[in-house]
């Protein structure tokens, strides 16, 4: 079982590293002017949808509990990380270029965009560290399954006092700050952020089921879901 967890953790790191490389390099590419638009657009949306649906379906409480009963939490979390990492890897490596560029920042504005992206990375890392990087990588699944006599722990520290989903906030900053916004990169940003907007109410429904009144009180205390002042 430990070997399965290590495989998942390695794939997690590899998928983020190769995905980041694709985002910063391959997503600079644009298809030749006049190239067909709908076919690559449909492929890209399908690629991200496969990754997103996996996250939305397998992360739901009832399905997770069903899998836990059959393979145990250790195997379930490791398999989840392996599949999620594989799908994200496929998404970023097979992403199809689109023709055209929305904008290209230069001079001081390039540095502003880069700073926004850097802030997004920092926010994501800080929020992930609060939750536990080992848990996200599938190396510490025991945190997800406290003994029945112990209530689950609701995370409300740090950036979770600003927005209820700070990892998603970091993602928005990262994709929105790109100094070179090709249409290839714009589609990736738009589809991923649209997914987060749709997924948050479903995720919060599961959180309500897990935490009950404490989460309801937390939602009242922290108004914004993902982006302060907007959503």
Secondary structure, DSSP 8 states (H G I E B T S, - for coil): -HHHHHHHHHHHHHHHHHHHHHHHTGGG--B-TT--SHHHHHHHHHHHHHHHHHHHHHTSHHHHHHHHHHH-HHHHHHHHHHHHHHHHHHHHHH----B-EEEE--THHHHHHHHHHHHHHHHHHHHHHHH-HHHHTTS-GGGGS--TTS------SGGGGT-TTHHHHHHHHHHHT-SEEEHHHHHHHHHHHHHHHHHHHHHHHHHHHHHTHHHHHHHHHS--SSSTTT-
